[in-house]
Amino acid sequence: MNIENAQKAVDNWIKEHGVRYFNELTNMAQLTEEVGEVARIIARRYGEQSEKESDKNKDLGEELADVVFVVLCLANQTGVDLQAAFDKKLDIKTKRDHERHQNNPKLK
């Protein structure tokens, strides 16, 4: 599924299963919460912190999907064509960063 279709799928889900979009500030708070859950898994599973027994069954993919869902909600409710924005950003990063990363001795 491309980003455009994902935005449509989220919008359809909101219309069929939700009452309405939460306001932008609430969704921003939700996004922060979801990113925090991803950070917790990464810090404990791949970082130096000990993983609590209660966190060992947390699904990183599910938490990342929660982040994507809220980002798609924010894009929908603010009128952002995320597919176009992503394509533009990837083009900018490709032009700007190709040689920079190729010439970075830290990445060798």
GIZIJO-V784009 format. One record per pair of residues at least 4 apart in sequence whose ideal C-beta (glycine too) atoms are under 7 Angstrom apart, sorted by the first residue. I is the first residue (numbers start at 0). J is the second residue. Records with the same first field share a line. If there is no record, write none. Layout:
I: J / J
This chain:
0: 4 / 5
1: 5 / 82
2: 6 / 81 / 82 / 85
3: 7 / 82
4: 8
5: 9 / 71
6: 10 / 71 / 74 / 75 / 81
7: 11
8: 12
9: 13 / 68 / 71 / 72 / 75
10: 14 / 75
11: 15
12: 16 / 17
13: 17 / 20
20: 72 / 76
21: 25 / 26 / 29
23: 27 / 73 / 76 / 77
24: 28
25: 29
26: 30 / 69 / 72 / 73
27: 31
28: 32
29: 33 / 69
30: 34 / 66 / 69 / 70 / 73
31: 35
32: 36
33: 37 / 62 / 65 / 66 / 69
34: 38 / 66
35: 39
36: 40 / 62
37: 41 / 62 / 63 / 66
38: 42
39: 43 / 54
40: 44 / 54 / 57 / 59 / 62
41: 45 / 46
42: 46 / 48
43: 48 / 49 / 50 / 54
44: 50
50: 54 / 55
57: 62
58: 62
59: 63
60: 64
61: 65
62: 66
63: 67
64: 68
65: 69
66: 70
67: 71
68: 72
69: 73
70: 74
71: 75 / 81
72: 76
73: 77
74: 79 / 81
79: 84
80: 84
81: 85
82: 86
83: 87
84: 88
85: 89
86: 90
87: 91
88: 92
89: 93
90: 94
91: 95
92: 96
93: 97
96: 100
97: 101
98: 102
99: 103
100: 106
